[in-house]
Each structure stands twice: as C-alpha cells, then as structure tokens.
Amino acid sequence: MSEDIISCEEVIERLFAYLDSELDDLTRAEIDRHLRRCHDCFSRKEFETRLREKIAASGTEKAPDRLRQRVEALLGNR
Ligand SMILES: [Zn+2]
C-alpha cells in the first residue's frame, strides 16, 4: 500500500497545526485523506474541533446558559 503517505502519529502531531490552518496545502491534503480513511484520527479531530468551538463560545458569551437558567429559575420560584 503506497497510498498512505503519513501515519496516525504524524496526523496527531500535526492536528493542532491542521486545525489552525498552519499547514501547507500538500500536508493538509495528506491529512484530509488520512482522516477519510482512519476513524480513530477522524474522531480525535472532531473532538478537538468541538472542544475549540466550546472554548471560543465560552470566551465571548457574557451570560453563560447555566447562569441564565439559574436566574430564571430563581425568578420563577418567587
Ligand atoms: Zn489515523
């Protein structure tokens, strides 16, 4: 099999650069191809992507949902 140019280890090593779009097109394409074939690496990528979205969202949200729900519950229980 000559199609797999990079290994899982290399994908993991480059995952953060991949998510930050810091890779050259060739490396990025190789990782894309690996992710389509490798479920383990794909799951890891999905996990990291969601984690980053959560961190980004919590950084910009002024009133977290949990706090708002608590306030609404307090108001409702008067
Ligand atoms: Zn893999």
PDB file of the backbone (N, CA, C, O) and the ligand in Angstrom, with CONECT records:
HET     ZN  A 101       1
ATOM      1  N   MET A   1       0.834  -1.212   0.000  1.00  0.00           N
ATOM      2  CA  MET A   1       0.000   0.000   0.000  1.00  0.00           C
ATOM      3  C   MET A   1       0.861   1.253   0.000  1.00  0.00           C
ATOM      4  O   MET A   1       1.560   1.533   0.974  1.00  0.00           O
ATOM      5  N   SER A   2       0.811   1.983  -1.064  1.00  0.00           N
ATOM      6  CA  SER A   2       1.620   3.197  -1.140  1.00  0.00           C
ATOM      7  C   SER A   2       0.770   4.453  -0.971  1.00  0.00           C
ATOM      8  O   SER A   2       1.284   5.571  -1.018  1.00  0.00           O
ATOM      9  N   GLU A   3      -0.537   4.259  -0.773  1.00  0.00           N
ATOM     10  CA  GLU A   3      -1.421   5.430  -0.706  1.00  0.00           C
ATOM     11  C   GLU A   3      -1.310   6.185   0.605  1.00  0.00           C
ATOM     12  O   GLU A   3      -1.424   7.410   0.632  1.00  0.00           O
ATOM     13  N   ASP A   4      -1.089   5.459   1.691  1.00  0.00           N
ATOM     14  CA  ASP A   4      -0.980   6.139   2.978  1.00  0.00           C
ATOM     15  C   ASP A   4       0.399   6.752   3.133  1.00  0.00           C
ATOM     16  O   ASP A   4       1.374   6.059   3.422  1.00  0.00           O
ATOM     17  N   ILE A   5       0.465   8.047   2.940  1.00  0.00           N
ATOM     18  CA  ILE A   5       1.759   8.730   2.984  1.00  0.00           C
ATOM     19  C   ILE A   5       2.157   9.018   4.423  1.00  0.00           C
ATOM     20  O   ILE A   5       3.331   8.916   4.779  1.00  0.00           O
ATOM     21  N   ILE A   6       1.182   9.377   5.251  1.00  0.00           N
ATOM     22  CA  ILE A   6       1.515   9.697   6.638  1.00  0.00           C
ATOM     23  C   ILE A   6       0.811   8.739   7.588  1.00  0.00           C
ATOM     24  O   ILE A   6      -0.228   8.165   7.263  1.00  0.00           O
ATOM     25  N   SER A   7       1.394   8.583   8.755  1.00  0.00           N
ATOM     26  CA  SER A   7       0.866   7.646   9.753  1.00  0.00           C
ATOM     27  C   SER A   7      -0.042   8.385  10.734  1.00  0.00           C
ATOM     28  O   SER A   7      -0.122   9.613  10.722  1.00  0.00           O
ATOM     29  N   CYS A   8      -0.727   7.611  11.585  1.00  0.00           N
ATOM     30  CA  CYS A   8      -1.581   8.193  12.616  1.00  0.00           C
ATOM     31  C   CYS A   8      -0.769   9.121  13.522  1.00  0.00           C
ATOM     32  O   CYS A   8      -1.229  10.202  13.891  1.00  0.00           O
ATOM     33  N   GLU A   9       0.439   8.689  13.874  1.00  0.00           N
ATOM     34  CA  GLU A   9       1.273   9.505  14.752  1.00  0.00           C
ATOM     35  C   GLU A   9       1.536  10.875  14.139  1.00  0.00           C
ATOM     36  O   GLU A   9       1.501  11.897  14.824  1.00  0.00           O
ATOM     37  N   GLU A  10       1.795  10.874  12.854  1.00  0.00           N
ATOM     38  CA  GLU A  10       2.064  12.150  12.178  1.00  0.00           C
ATOM     39  C   GLU A  10       0.817  13.026  12.107  1.00  0.00           C
ATOM     40  O   GLU A  10       0.898  14.251  12.194  1.00  0.00           O
ATOM     41  N   VAL A  11      -0.329  12.384  11.948  1.00  0.00           N
ATOM     42  CA  VAL A  11      -1.579  13.148  11.931  1.00  0.00           C
ATOM     43  C   VAL A  11      -1.804  13.805  13.290  1.00  0.00           C
ATOM     44  O   VAL A  11      -2.137  14.987  13.369  1.00  0.00           O
ATOM     45  N   ILE A  12      -1.619  13.030  14.359  1.00  0.00           N
ATOM     46  CA  ILE A  12      -1.823  13.562  15.708  1.00  0.00           C
ATOM     47  C   ILE A  12      -0.849  14.700  15.980  1.00  0.00           C
ATOM     48  O   ILE A  12      -1.220  15.733  16.538  1.00  0.00           O
ATOM     49  N   GLU A  13       0.398  14.496  15.580  1.00  0.00           N
ATOM     50  CA  GLU A  13       1.410  15.540  15.790  1.00  0.00           C
ATOM     51  C   GLU A  13       1.035  16.842  15.102  1.00  0.00           C
ATOM     52  O   GLU A  13       1.328  17.928  15.602  1.00  0.00           O
ATOM     53  N   ARG A  14       0.389  16.725  13.958  1.00  0.00           N
ATOM     54  CA  ARG A  14       0.081  17.916  13.156  1.00  0.00           C
ATOM     55  C   ARG A  14      -1.349  18.397  13.321  1.00  0.00           C
ATOM     56  O   ARG A  14      -1.776  19.340  12.654  1.00  0.00           O
ATOM     57  N   LEU A  15      -2.094  17.742  14.217  1.00  0.00           N
ATOM     58  CA  LEU A  15      -3.517  18.052  14.326  1.00  0.00           C
ATOM     59  C   LEU A  15      -3.767  19.515  14.693  1.00  0.00           C
ATOM     60  O   LEU A  15      -4.660  20.152  14.133  1.00  0.00           O
ATOM     61  N   PHE A  16      -2.996  20.036  15.614  1.00  0.00           N
ATOM     62  CA  PHE A  16      -3.226  21.419  16.047  1.00  0.00           C
ATOM     63  C   PHE A  16      -2.877  22.407  14.942  1.00  0.00           C
ATOM     64  O   PHE A  16      -3.589  23.386  14.723  1.00  0.00           O
ATOM     65  N   ALA A  17      -1.789  22.145  14.257  1.00  0.00           N
ATOM     66  CA  ALA A  17      -1.428  22.992  13.114  1.00  0.00           C
ATOM     67  C   ALA A  17      -2.485  22.882  12.023  1.00  0.00           C
ATOM     68  O   ALA A  17      -2.806  23.860  11.348  1.00  0.00           O
ATOM     69  N   TYR A  18      -3.023  21.672  11.863  1.00  0.00           N
ATOM     70  CA  TYR A  18      -4.078  21.455  10.879  1.00  0.00           C
ATOM     71  C   TYR A  18      -5.312  22.287  11.236  1.00  0.00           C
ATOM     72  O   TYR A  18      -5.884  22.959  10.378  1.00  0.00           O
ATOM     73  N   LEU A  19      -5.711  22.237  12.493  1.00  0.00           N
ATOM     74  CA  LEU A  19      -6.899  22.976  12.923  1.00  0.00           C
ATOM     75  C   LEU A  19      -6.676  24.482  12.873  1.00  0.00           C
ATOM     76  O   LEU A  19      -7.617  25.250  12.672  1.00  0.00           O
ATOM     77  N   ASP A  20      -5.433  24.898  13.057  1.00  0.00           N
ATOM     78  CA  ASP A  20      -5.112  26.323  12.993  1.00  0.00           C
ATOM     79  C   ASP A  20      -4.820  26.782  11.569  1.00  0.00           C
ATOM     80  O   ASP A  20      -4.467  27.941  11.347  1.00  0.00           O
ATOM     81  N   SER A  21      -4.965  25.879  10.606  1.00  0.00           N
ATOM     82  CA  SER A  21      -4.694  26.174   9.193  1.00  0.00           C
ATOM     83  C   SER A  21      -3.278  26.680   8.974  1.00  0.00           C
ATOM     84  O   SER A  21      -3.051  27.603   8.192  1.00  0.00           O
ATOM     85  N   GLU A  22      -2.332  26.071   9.667  1.00  0.00           N
ATOM     86  CA  GLU A  22      -0.946  26.498   9.559  1.00  0.00           C
ATOM     87  C   GLU A  22      -0.138  25.597   8.633  1.00  0.00           C
ATOM     88  O   GLU A  22       1.068  25.788   8.480  1.00  0.00           O
ATOM     89  N   LEU A  23      -0.788  24.621   8.019  1.00  0.00           N
ATOM     90  CA  LEU A  23      -0.055  23.665   7.185  1.00  0.00           C
ATOM     91  C   LEU A  23      -0.068  24.083   5.722  1.00  0.00           C
ATOM     92  O   LEU A  23      -0.956  24.807   5.271  1.00  0.00           O
ATOM     93  N   ASP A  24       0.935  23.609   4.992  1.00  0.00           N
ATOM     94  CA  ASP A  24       0.926  23.831   3.554  1.00  0.00           C
ATOM     95  C   ASP A  24      -0.132  22.930   2.917  1.00  0.00           C
ATOM     96  O   ASP A  24      -0.572  21.952   3.521  1.00  0.00           O
ATOM     97  N   ASP A  25      -0.528  23.265   1.714  1.00  0.00           N
ATOM     98  CA  ASP A  25      -1.629  22.568   1.046  1.00  0.00           C
ATOM     99  C   ASP A  25      -1.386  21.071   0.909  1.00  0.00           C
ATOM    100  O   ASP A  25      -2.313  20.275   1.057  1.00  0.00           O
ATOM    101  N   LEU A  26      -0.163  20.691   0.632  1.00  0.00           N
ATOM    102  CA  LEU A  26       0.145  19.275   0.415  1.00  0.00           C
ATOM    103  C   LEU A  26      -0.045  18.471   1.697  1.00  0.00           C
ATOM    104  O   LEU A  26      -0.685  17.419   1.690  1.00  0.00           O
ATOM    105  N   THR A  27       0.516  18.974   2.797  1.00  0.00           N
ATOM    106  CA  THR A  27       0.385  18.286   4.080  1.00  0.00           C
ATOM    107  C   THR A  27      -1.074  18.225   4.495  1.00  0.00           C
ATOM    108  O   THR A  27      -1.546  17.204   4.994  1.00  0.00           O
ATOM    109  N   ARG A  28      -1.776  19.315   4.288  1.00  0.00           N
ATOM    110  CA  ARG A  28      -3.191  19.389   4.623  1.00  0.00           C
ATOM    111  C   ARG A  28      -3.991  18.351   3.829  1.00  0.00           C
ATOM    112  O   ARG A  28      -4.864  17.677   4.377  1.00  0.00           O
ATOM    113  N   ALA A  29      -3.691  18.233   2.559  1.00  0.00           N
ATOM    114  CA  ALA A  29      -4.383  17.260   1.706  1.00  0.00           C
ATOM    115  C   ALA A  29      -4.081  15.839   2.164  1.00  0.00           C
ATOM    116  O   ALA A  29      -4.955  14.973   2.130  1.00  0.00           O
ATOM    117  N   GLU A  30      -2.848  15.600   2.590  1.00  0.00           N
ATOM    118  CA  GLU A  30      -2.484  14.264   3.072  1.00  0.00           C
ATOM    119  C   GLU A  30      -3.259  13.919   4.342  1.00  0.00           C
ATOM    120  O   GLU A  30      -3.729  12.794   4.510  1.00  0.00           O
ATOM    121  N   ILE A  31      -3.382  14.895   5.223  1.00  0.00           N
ATOM    122  CA  ILE A  31      -4.124  14.662   6.461  1.00  0.00           C
ATOM    123  C   ILE A  31      -5.599  14.476   6.158  1.00  0.00           C
ATOM    124  O   ILE A  31      -6.243  13.597   6.731  1.00  0.00           O
ATOM    125  N   ASP A  32      -6.146  15.296   5.259  1.00  0.00           N
ATOM    126  CA  ASP A  32      -7.543  15.133   4.855  1.00  0.00           C
ATOM    127  C   ASP A  32      -7.803  13.717   4.371  1.00  0.00           C
ATOM    128  O   ASP A  32      -8.806  13.098   4.725  1.00  0.00           O
ATOM    129  N   ARG A  33      -6.892  13.219   3.563  1.00  0.00           N
ATOM    130  CA  ARG A  33      -7.057  11.884   3.010  1.00  0.00           C
ATOM    131  C   ARG A  33      -6.969  10.829   4.104  1.00  0.00           C
ATOM    132  O   ARG A  33      -7.731   9.863   4.113  1.00  0.00           O
ATOM    133  N   HIS A  34      -6.034  11.024   5.021  1.00  0.00           N
ATOM    134  CA  HIS A  34      -5.905  10.085   6.135  1.00  0.00           C
ATOM    135  C   HIS A  34      -7.190  10.081   6.974  1.00  0.00           C
ATOM    136  O   HIS A  34      -7.670   9.021   7.375  1.00  0.00           O
ATOM    137  N   LEU A  35      -7.738  11.264   7.234  1.00  0.00           N
ATOM    138  CA  LEU A  35      -8.932  11.375   8.080  1.00  0.00           C
ATOM    139  C   LEU A  35     -10.136  10.685   7.450  1.00  0.00           C
ATOM    140  O   LEU A  35     -11.005  10.180   8.161  1.00  0.00           O
ATOM    141  N   ARG A  36     -10.190  10.661   6.130  1.00  0.00           N
ATOM    142  CA  ARG A  36     -11.311   9.996   5.462  1.00  0.00           C
ATOM    143  C   ARG A  36     -11.245   8.487   5.618  1.00  0.00           C
ATOM    144  O   ARG A  36     -12.260   7.794   5.545  1.00  0.00           O
ATOM    145  N   ARG A  37     -10.027   7.985   5.835  1.00  0.00           N
ATOM    146  CA  ARG A  37      -9.864   6.530   5.914  1.00  0.00           C
ATOM    147  C   ARG A  37      -9.704   6.032   7.338  1.00  0.00           C
ATOM    148  O   ARG A  37      -9.941   4.856   7.614  1.00  0.00           O
ATOM    149  N   CYS A  38      -9.308   6.904   8.236  1.00  0.00           N
ATOM    150  CA  CYS A  38      -8.960   6.461   9.586  1.00  0.00           C
ATOM    151  C   CYS A  38      -9.958   7.011  10.593  1.00  0.00           C
ATOM    152  O   CYS A  38      -9.982   8.210  10.870  1.00  0.00           O
ATOM    153  N   HIS A  39     -10.778   6.126  11.134  1.00  0.00           N
ATOM    154  CA  HIS A  39     -11.830   6.570  12.042  1.00  0.00           C
ATOM    155  C   HIS A  39     -11.265   7.114  13.348  1.00  0.00           C
ATOM    156  O   HIS A  39     -11.804   8.076  13.895  1.00  0.00           O
ATOM    157  N   ASP A  40     -10.198   6.522  13.853  1.00  0.00           N
ATOM    158  CA  ASP A  40      -9.595   6.985  15.110  1.00  0.00           C
ATOM    159  C   ASP A  40      -9.163   8.436  15.015  1.00  0.00           C
ATOM    160  O   ASP A  40      -9.474   9.249  15.886  1.00  0.00           O
ATOM    161  N   CYS A  41      -8.447   8.751  13.952  1.00  0.00           N
ATOM    162  CA  CYS A  41      -7.945  10.115  13.777  1.00  0.00           C
ATOM    163  C   CYS A  41      -9.094  11.071  13.506  1.00  0.00           C
ATOM    164  O   CYS A  41      -9.069  12.217  13.956  1.00  0.00           O
ATOM    165  N   PHE A  42     -10.096  10.612  12.776  1.00  0.00           N
ATOM    166  CA  PHE A  42     -11.242  11.457  12.490  1.00  0.00           C
ATOM    167  C   PHE A  42     -11.976  11.813  13.785  1.00  0.00           C
ATOM    168  O   PHE A  42     -12.344  12.969  13.994  1.00  0.00           O
ATOM    169  N   SER A  43     -12.188  10.821  14.651  1.00  0.00           N
ATOM    170  CA  SER A  43     -12.852  11.080  15.932  1.00  0.00           C
ATOM    171  C   SER A  43     -12.063  12.073  16.763  1.00  0.00           C
ATOM    172  O   SER A  43     -12.631  12.956  17.407  1.00  0.00           O
ATOM    173  N   ARG A  44     -10.748  11.920  16.742  1.00  0.00           N
ATOM    174  CA  ARG A  44      -9.900  12.822  17.508  1.00  0.00           C
ATOM    175  C   ARG A  44     -10.007  14.253  16.975  1.00  0.00           C
ATOM    176  O   ARG A  44     -10.073  15.218  17.736  1.00  0.00           O
ATOM    177  N   LYS A  45     -10.022  14.356  15.668  1.00  0.00           N
ATOM    178  CA  LYS A  45     -10.152  15.671  15.037  1.00  0.00           C
ATOM    179  C   LYS A  45     -11.499  16.304  15.388  1.00  0.00           C
ATOM    180  O   LYS A  45     -11.569  17.491  15.707  1.00  0.00           O
ATOM    181  N   GLU A  46     -12.572  15.502  15.327  1.00  0.00           N
ATOM    182  CA  GLU A  46     -13.907  16.006  15.656  1.00  0.00           C
ATOM    183  C   GLU A  46     -13.963  16.477  17.111  1.00  0.00           C
ATOM    184  O   GLU A  46     -14.550  17.515  17.419  1.00  0.00           O
ATOM    185  N   PHE A  47     -13.342  15.698  17.995  1.00  0.00           N
ATOM    186  CA  PHE A  47     -13.320  16.047  19.411  1.00  0.00           C
ATOM    187  C   PHE A  47     -12.612  17.386  19.614  1.00  0.00           C
ATOM    188  O   PHE A  47     -13.116  18.261  20.319  1.00  0.00           O
ATOM    189  N   GLU A  48     -11.446  17.539  18.994  1.00  0.00           N
ATOM    190  CA  GLU A  48     -10.688  18.782  19.126  1.00  0.00           C
ATOM    191  C   GLU A  48     -11.445  19.965  18.545  1.00  0.00           C
ATOM    192  O   GLU A  48     -11.419  21.065  19.096  1.00  0.00           O
ATOM    193  N   THR A  49     -12.120  19.728  17.426  1.00  0.00           N
ATOM    194  CA  THR A  49     -12.885  20.804  16.788  1.00  0.00           C
ATOM    195  C   THR A  49     -14.001  21.280  17.705  1.00  0.00           C
ATOM    196  O   THR A  49     -14.205  22.482  17.877  1.00  0.00           O
ATOM    197  N   ARG A  50     -14.725  20.328  18.297  1.00  0.00           N
ATOM    198  CA  ARG A  50     -15.826  20.701  19.191  1.00  0.00           C
ATOM    199  C   ARG A  50     -15.317  21.384  20.444  1.00  0.00           C
ATOM    200  O   ARG A  50     -15.926  22.333  20.937  1.00  0.00           O
ATOM    201  N   LEU A  51     -14.189  20.893  20.961  1.00  0.00           N
ATOM    202  CA  LEU A  51     -13.598  21.497  22.151  1.00  0.00           C
ATOM    203  C   LEU A  51     -13.239  22.951  21.881  1.00  0.00           C
ATOM    204  O   LEU A  51     -13.488  23.828  22.708  1.00  0.00           O
ATOM    205  N   ARG A  52     -12.653  23.193  20.718  1.00  0.00           N
ATOM    206  CA  ARG A  52     -12.273  24.559  20.356  1.00  0.00           C
ATOM    207  C   ARG A  52     -13.498  25.452  20.193  1.00  0.00           C
ATOM    208  O   ARG A  52     -13.481  26.613  20.601  1.00  0.00           O
ATOM    209  N   GLU A  53     -14.555  24.917  19.602  1.00  0.00           N
ATOM    210  CA  GLU A  53     -15.776  25.702  19.441  1.00  0.00           C
ATOM    211  C   GLU A  53     -16.350  26.088  20.802  1.00  0.00           C
ATOM    212  O   GLU A  53     -16.821  27.207  21.003  1.00  0.00           O
ATOM    213  N   LYS A  54     -16.298  25.130  21.734  1.00  0.00           N
ATOM    214  CA  LYS A  54     -16.806  25.396  23.076  1.00  0.00           C
ATOM    215  C   LYS A  54     -15.992  26.481  23.757  1.00  0.00           C
ATOM    216  O   LYS A  54     -16.548  27.400  24.359  1.00  0.00           O
ATOM    217  N   ILE A  55     -14.667  26.373  23.661  1.00  0.00           N
ATOM    218  CA  ILE A  55     -13.793  27.367  24.292  1.00  0.00           C
ATOM    219  C   ILE A  55     -14.032  28.735  23.672  1.00  0.00           C
ATOM    220  O   ILE A  55     -14.113  29.740  24.379  1.00  0.00           O
ATOM    221  N   ALA A  56     -14.143  28.770  22.355  1.00  0.00           N
ATOM    222  CA  ALA A  56     -14.369  30.036  21.659  1.00  0.00           C
ATOM    223  C   ALA A  56     -15.709  30.637  22.074  1.00  0.00           C
ATOM    224  O   ALA A  56     -15.819  31.845  22.280  1.00  0.00           O
ATOM    225  N   ALA A  57     -16.726  29.785  22.194  1.00  0.00           N
ATOM    226  CA  ALA A  57     -18.054  30.269  22.560  1.00  0.00           C
ATOM    227  C   ALA A  57     -18.081  30.782  23.991  1.00  0.00           C
ATOM    228  O   ALA A  57     -18.694  31.814  24.267  1.00  0.00           O
ATOM    229  N   SER A  58     -17.423  30.073  24.906  1.00  0.00           N
ATOM    230  CA  SER A  58     -17.450  30.475  26.308  1.00  0.00           C
ATOM    231  C   SER A  58     -16.659  31.756  26.523  1.00  0.00           C
ATOM    232  O   SER A  58     -16.901  32.492  27.480  1.00  0.00           O
ATOM    233  N   GLY A  59     -15.713  32.016  25.629  1.00  0.00           N
ATOM    234  CA  GLY A  59     -14.912  33.228  25.756  1.00  0.00           C
ATOM    235  C   GLY A  59     -15.667  34.485  25.364  1.00  0.00           C
ATOM    236  O   GLY A  59     -15.345  35.576  25.835  1.00  0.00           O
ATOM    237  N   THR A  60     -16.667  34.343  24.508  1.00  0.00           N
ATOM    238  CA  THR A  60     -17.367  35.518  24.010  1.00  0.00           C
ATOM    239  C   THR A  60     -18.739  35.693  24.650  1.00  0.00           C
ATOM    240  O   THR A  60     -19.295  36.791  24.647  1.00  0.00           O
ATOM    241  N   GLU A  61     -19.279  34.615  25.194  1.00  0.00           N
ATOM    242  CA  GLU A  61     -20.594  34.700  25.815  1.00  0.00           C
ATOM    243  C   GLU A  61     -20.516  35.452  27.129  1.00  0.00           C
ATOM    244  O   GLU A  61     -19.692  35.129  27.984  1.00  0.00           O
ATOM    245  N   LYS A  62     -21.349  36.431  27.293  1.00  0.00           N
ATOM    246  CA  LYS A  62     -21.298  37.207  28.537  1.00  0.00           C
ATOM    247  C   LYS A  62     -22.102  36.534  29.640  1.00  0.00           C
ATOM    248  O   LYS A  62     -21.677  36.529  30.795  1.00  0.00           O
ATOM    249  N   ALA A  63     -23.237  35.975  29.310  1.00  0.00           N
ATOM    250  CA  ALA A  63     -24.050  35.270  30.297  1.00  0.00           C
ATOM    251  C   ALA A  63     -24.181  33.807  29.893  1.00  0.00           C
ATOM    252  O   ALA A  63     -24.966  33.472  29.006  1.00  0.00           O
ATOM    253  N   PRO A  64     -23.412  32.938  30.543  1.00  0.00           N
ATOM    254  CA  PRO A  64     -23.493  31.517  30.208  1.00  0.00           C
ATOM    255  C   PRO A  64     -24.903  30.988  30.433  1.00  0.00           C
ATOM    256  O   PRO A  64     -25.609  31.444  31.332  1.00  0.00           O
ATOM    257  N   ASP A  65     -25.305  30.028  29.616  1.00  0.00           N
ATOM    258  CA  ASP A  65     -26.658  29.486  29.706  1.00  0.00           C
ATOM    259  C   ASP A  65     -27.004  28.981  31.099  1.00  0.00           C
ATOM    260  O   ASP A  65     -28.123  29.160  31.580  1.00  0.00           O
ATOM    261  N   ARG A  66     -26.028  28.349  31.736  1.00  0.00           N
ATOM    262  CA  ARG A  66     -26.304  27.761  33.048  1.00  0.00           C
ATOM    263  C   ARG A  66     -26.674  28.848  34.059  1.00  0.00           C
ATOM    264  O   ARG A  66     -27.572  28.675  34.882  1.00  0.00           O
ATOM    265  N   LEU A  67     -25.966  29.961  33.976  1.00  0.00           N
ATOM    266  CA  LEU A  67     -26.246  31.063  34.893  1.00  0.00           C
ATOM    267  C   LEU A  67     -27.610  31.659  34.604  1.00  0.00           C
ATOM    268  O   LEU A  67     -28.369  31.963  35.524  1.00  0.00           O
ATOM    269  N   ARG A  68     -27.922  31.828  33.324  1.00  0.00           N
ATOM    270  CA  ARG A  68     -29.212  32.398  32.951  1.00  0.00           C
ATOM    271  C   ARG A  68     -30.350  31.503  33.423  1.00  0.00           C
ATOM    272  O   ARG A  68     -31.371  31.979  33.918  1.00  0.00           O
ATOM    273  N   GLN A  69     -30.151  30.184  33.258  1.00  0.00           N
ATOM    274  CA  GLN A  69     -31.186  29.252  33.700  1.00  0.00           C
ATOM    275  C   GLN A  69     -31.407  29.344  35.203  1.00  0.00           C
ATOM    276  O   GLN A  69     -32.535  29.239  35.683  1.00  0.00           O
ATOM    277  N   ARG A  70     -30.321  29.540  35.936  1.00  0.00           N
ATOM    278  CA  ARG A  70     -30.447  29.652  37.393  1.00  0.00           C
ATOM    279  C   ARG A  70     -31.214  30.911  37.762  1.00  0.00           C
ATOM    280  O   ARG A  70     -32.073  30.891  38.643  1.00  0.00           O
ATOM    281  N   VAL A  71     -30.900  31.999  37.086  1.00  0.00           N
ATOM    282  CA  VAL A  71     -31.599  33.267  37.349  1.00  0.00           C
ATOM    283  C   VAL A  71     -33.081  33.123  37.027  1.00  0.00           C
ATOM    284  O   VAL A  71     -33.941  33.569  37.786  1.00  0.00           O
ATOM    285  N   GLU A  72     -33.364  32.496  35.896  1.00  0.00           N
ATOM    286  CA  GLU A  72     -34.770  32.309  35.512  1.00  0.00           C
ATOM    287  C   GLU A  72     -35.494  31.419  36.499  1.00  0.00           C
ATOM    288  O   GLU A  72     -36.665  31.649  36.801  1.00  0.00           O
ATOM    289  N   ALA A  73     -34.806  30.397  37.010  1.00  0.00           N
ATOM    290  CA  ALA A  73     -35.414  29.500  37.987  1.00  0.00           C
ATOM    291  C   ALA A  73     -35.712  30.257  39.278  1.00  0.00           C
ATOM    292  O   ALA A  73     -36.760  30.062  39.893  1.00  0.00           O
ATOM    293  N   LEU A  74     -34.775  31.128  39.686  1.00  0.00           N
ATOM    294  CA  LEU A  74     -34.984  31.916  40.907  1.00  0.00           C
ATOM    295  C   LEU A  74     -36.185  32.853  40.745  1.00  0.00           C
ATOM    296  O   LEU A  74     -37.020  32.980  41.640  1.00  0.00           O
ATOM    297  N   LEU A  75     -36.248  33.501  39.586  1.00  0.00           N
ATOM    298  CA  LEU A  75     -37.355  34.425  39.330  1.00  0.00           C
ATOM    299  C   LEU A  75     -38.683  33.685  39.302  1.00  0.00           C
ATOM    300  O   LEU A  75     -39.702  34.190  39.773  1.00  0.00           O
ATOM    301  N   GLY A  76     -38.657  32.472  38.738  1.00  0.00           N
ATOM    302  CA  GLY A  76     -39.882  31.686  38.622  1.00  0.00           C
ATOM    303  C   GLY A  76     -40.353  31.154  39.957  1.00  0.00           C
ATOM    304  O   GLY A  76     -41.539  30.870  40.126  1.00  0.00           O
ATOM    305  N   ASN A  77     -39.428  31.010  40.930  1.00  0.00           N
ATOM    306  CA  ASN A  77     -39.774  30.410  42.219  1.00  0.00           C
ATOM    307  C   ASN A  77     -40.179  31.416  43.278  1.00  0.00           C
ATOM    308  O   ASN A  77     -40.367  31.053  44.439  1.00  0.00           O
ATOM    309  N   ARG A  78     -40.314  32.669  42.893  1.00  0.00           N
ATOM    310  CA  ARG A  78     -40.673  33.676  43.878  1.00  0.00           C
ATOM    311  C   ARG A  78     -42.049  33.441  44.485  1.00  0.00           C
ATOM    312  O   ARG A  78     -42.488  34.214  45.336  1.00  0.00           O
TER     313      ARG A  78
HETATM  314 ZN    ZN A 101      -5.054   7.572  11.764  1.00  0.00          ZN2+
END
